[in-house]
């Protein structure tokens, strides 16, 4: 009942705004109520433009009827700059303008309203967060920064799950692209569920600086800066950031505090008219309080919330440093050379006793070359190779119970190299687009494997209808920890890794349709998807080992509607239904824990007179199954109630580029939990942004 009441709040808010839209008269030439005459794809990113990469773009770029603005461009779907109208896969884009309108610099929260994206946060700012794409596990989502894979080689499943809470936006953000479905052909291991690519702005001309300061309750500060200079032959861009908060208490005596210093940086040189060299970097250095206890149930079945421990905390570091060279040899051939080094550190301090800590450090080296051969205007062949090395350095105290804090090291490393290719064809006067690709995986510790995919899009131009379909196989090798991992118990190493593990495999397919209505004022889409996973790696608590124990599957559909009748209003709504299941040893299929079956998201943005912008963002999440311990340490599948949250932002722009803003998260002060962890109530922020 509580969830329905909360859902009514957001529903009433949307109804009032919709009534306002339908009855509002024209507001003058600055915000003229002129319908857009051509397909504009408001759901994607109406502000993203082609940026100079030194590579030839794929496809023909359309313009809007008003202002001659280019349609959105994406790079993740096909590994080439492609107009979004010619993408054959399911991709969503969130832009820097979306971030600024909502005043939301925490990136996972920014794109959590997108269809198929499920965000799970275990508390306030800085606490552990997780992203699931269409119900797939975090180990099946590959994160990237500027096209370079972001991984934690010391993580139990080589994911980024312990750093997602640190992903705050640098001022130079261009857009975030969320590519959903099985993507192992183009992106290798850990892309069986999709790819999330954070793309910075590059080659920004001129000299300038920005400073943004945000202050909120609970001694919260978010500071962003930017210093840049760019011209035709070179550019550099440095974007520092600092986040600090006292966090929540959850009824305890101590705060869940969090500090994070970071930056994004980039630079480039145009070595010749056809050769560019670029550098990009992302860096976070964080420290956060840890819980004294995990959520549990009391004898009456009531939730016992987690509280902060005054002595336990975790220091973490994520840094990536990448180089890329692009060379356009001719109109027929261009290629790129890329390399990156990524380092991660997670140091857990269990008390204030020197040496009573566990360290998990990882490093990843990545090299790649990609060649694009444009055989004709309608036939492009892409092929390349990549090499990746990973190392894990873990250190545990030998026997804290006996006050022996001697660090015991564990070190492992391996490498892999892959070959990949894709052929792209445009047929039937560009009405039919085909992409067919394959990848040869050759990991050091496992047998080689070939995966492939095919995707297509067909356009009915008279009705502005687009049909999409994709089928692909996936492949994920076990992590270093899943093979070699373990822990110390009273001085004895307990090995939970399993050298006999087999790589996970998957088969995924989807079918979608997109439709433009009323001359571009309304854009809708619907996609059905299904993925089967084989040899899924899970932790077997009985045998205390990682095992290829189960099969799993996820199935559902996602839909969206974007309404942009006039320049002064944008409405975007999405709905996701997903039913992830796994097979038990007895052969029964059970619902996966923690994942909701239903999610509704929506954003309403109004650009009002007097340089005011209002943004309302709402999310409704249905009930989840959460395993918790009762007082007898027996696992109980607790049914966590649904919840609705609404965030609001008001921005005043003065002197054309400076801003004052007010933001309220959880506007209606919803009392809710996520996986049993207490979540923040109403939280008020305010601040300013100066641009020079």
RAGI-V30729 format. One record per helix or strand of 3 or more residues. SS is the DSSP state (H for helix, E for strand). FROM is the first residue (numbers start at 1). LEN is the number of residues. If there is no record, write none. Layout:
BEGIN
ss:from:len
SS:FROM:LEN
SS:FROM:LEN
END
This chain:
BEGIN
ss:from:len
H:2:22
H:29:3
H:84:3
E:90:6
H:96:7
H:107:4
E:117:5
E:129:5
H:138:3
E:141:5
E:148:3
H:164:3
E:173:8
H:184:4
E:194:7
E:206:11
E:220:11
E:234:12
E:258:15
E:275:17
E:308:21
E:333:17
E:357:20
E:379:21
H:400:3
E:404:24
E:432:12
E:449:12
E:465:12
H:480:5
E:486:4
E:492:4
E:504:14
H:518:3
E:522:19
E:545:19
E:569:10
E:581:3
E:589:3
E:598:11
E:612:10
E:624:6
E:635:6
E:643:12
E:658:8
E:683:9
END
